[in-house]
């Protein structure tokens, strides 16, 4: 931040720049809702919580992605 202030001024240092790249969404809203439901549900047997890998695998098994 200090470097931005020195090089580009106060206004630039205080206001963040908009991201220069745009990423397309990988899943749509309906699949995102399914993912959230899986995340909030109970974890697999023998686990205290789900990992991203397990969530991804489960989404494929259920045919969402």
Rosetta constraint file for C-alpha pairs under 8 A:
AtomPair CA 1 CA 5 HARMONIC 6.17 0.50
AtomPair CA 1 CA 13 HARMONIC 5.85 0.50
AtomPair CA 2 CA 6 HARMONIC 6.29 0.50
AtomPair CA 2 CA 13 HARMONIC 7.51 0.50
AtomPair CA 3 CA 7 HARMONIC 6.06 0.50
AtomPair CA 4 CA 8 HARMONIC 5.48 0.50
AtomPair CA 4 CA 9 HARMONIC 6.85 0.50
AtomPair CA 4 CA 12 HARMONIC 6.93 0.50
AtomPair CA 4 CA 13 HARMONIC 5.38 0.50
AtomPair CA 5 CA 9 HARMONIC 4.58 0.50
AtomPair CA 5 CA 10 HARMONIC 5.31 0.50
AtomPair CA 5 CA 12 HARMONIC 6.88 0.50
AtomPair CA 5 CA 13 HARMONIC 4.91 0.50
AtomPair CA 8 CA 12 HARMONIC 6.08 0.50
AtomPair CA 8 CA 13 HARMONIC 7.29 0.50
AtomPair CA 9 CA 13 HARMONIC 6.38 0.50
AtomPair CA 10 CA 14 HARMONIC 6.20 0.50
AtomPair CA 11 CA 15 HARMONIC 6.16 0.50
AtomPair CA 12 CA 16 HARMONIC 6.91 0.50
AtomPair CA 12 CA 17 HARMONIC 7.74 0.50
AtomPair CA 27 CA 31 HARMONIC 5.95 0.50
AtomPair CA 27 CA 32 HARMONIC 6.33 0.50
AtomPair CA 27 CA 65 HARMONIC 7.80 0.50
AtomPair CA 28 CA 32 HARMONIC 6.12 0.50
AtomPair CA 29 CA 33 HARMONIC 6.21 0.50
AtomPair CA 30 CA 34 HARMONIC 6.54 0.50
AtomPair CA 31 CA 35 HARMONIC 6.19 0.50
AtomPair CA 31 CA 64 HARMONIC 6.18 0.50
AtomPair CA 31 CA 65 HARMONIC 7.73 0.50
AtomPair CA 32 CA 36 HARMONIC 6.20 0.50
AtomPair CA 33 CA 37 HARMONIC 6.18 0.50
AtomPair CA 34 CA 38 HARMONIC 6.22 0.50
AtomPair CA 34 CA 64 HARMONIC 7.88 0.50
AtomPair CA 35 CA 39 HARMONIC 6.13 0.50
AtomPair CA 35 CA 55 HARMONIC 7.46 0.50
AtomPair CA 35 CA 59 HARMONIC 7.16 0.50
AtomPair CA 36 CA 40 HARMONIC 6.11 0.50
AtomPair CA 37 CA 41 HARMONIC 6.06 0.50
AtomPair CA 38 CA 42 HARMONIC 7.74 0.50
AtomPair CA 38 CA 55 HARMONIC 7.23 0.50
AtomPair CA 39 CA 43 HARMONIC 7.98 0.50
AtomPair CA 39 CA 50 HARMONIC 6.99 0.50
AtomPair CA 39 CA 55 HARMONIC 7.30 0.50
AtomPair CA 42 CA 49 HARMONIC 7.67 0.50
AtomPair CA 43 CA 47 HARMONIC 5.99 0.50
AtomPair CA 43 CA 48 HARMONIC 6.21 0.50
AtomPair CA 43 CA 49 HARMONIC 5.09 0.50
AtomPair CA 43 CA 50 HARMONIC 5.44 0.50
AtomPair CA 44 CA 48 HARMONIC 7.89 0.50
AtomPair CA 44 CA 49 HARMONIC 7.61 0.50
AtomPair CA 44 CA 50 HARMONIC 7.12 0.50
AtomPair CA 50 CA 54 HARMONIC 6.15 0.50
AtomPair CA 50 CA 55 HARMONIC 6.49 0.50
AtomPair CA 51 CA 55 HARMONIC 6.21 0.50
AtomPair CA 52 CA 56 HARMONIC 6.05 0.50
AtomPair CA 53 CA 57 HARMONIC 6.10 0.50
AtomPair CA 54 CA 58 HARMONIC 6.05 0.50
AtomPair CA 55 CA 59 HARMONIC 6.16 0.50
AtomPair CA 56 CA 60 HARMONIC 6.38 0.50
AtomPair CA 57 CA 61 HARMONIC 6.20 0.50
AtomPair CA 58 CA 62 HARMONIC 6.15 0.50
AtomPair CA 59 CA 63 HARMONIC 6.26 0.50
AtomPair CA 59 CA 64 HARMONIC 5.40 0.50
AtomPair CA 59 CA 65 HARMONIC 6.14 0.50
AtomPair CA 60 CA 64 HARMONIC 5.98 0.50
AtomPair CA 60 CA 65 HARMONIC 5.31 0.50
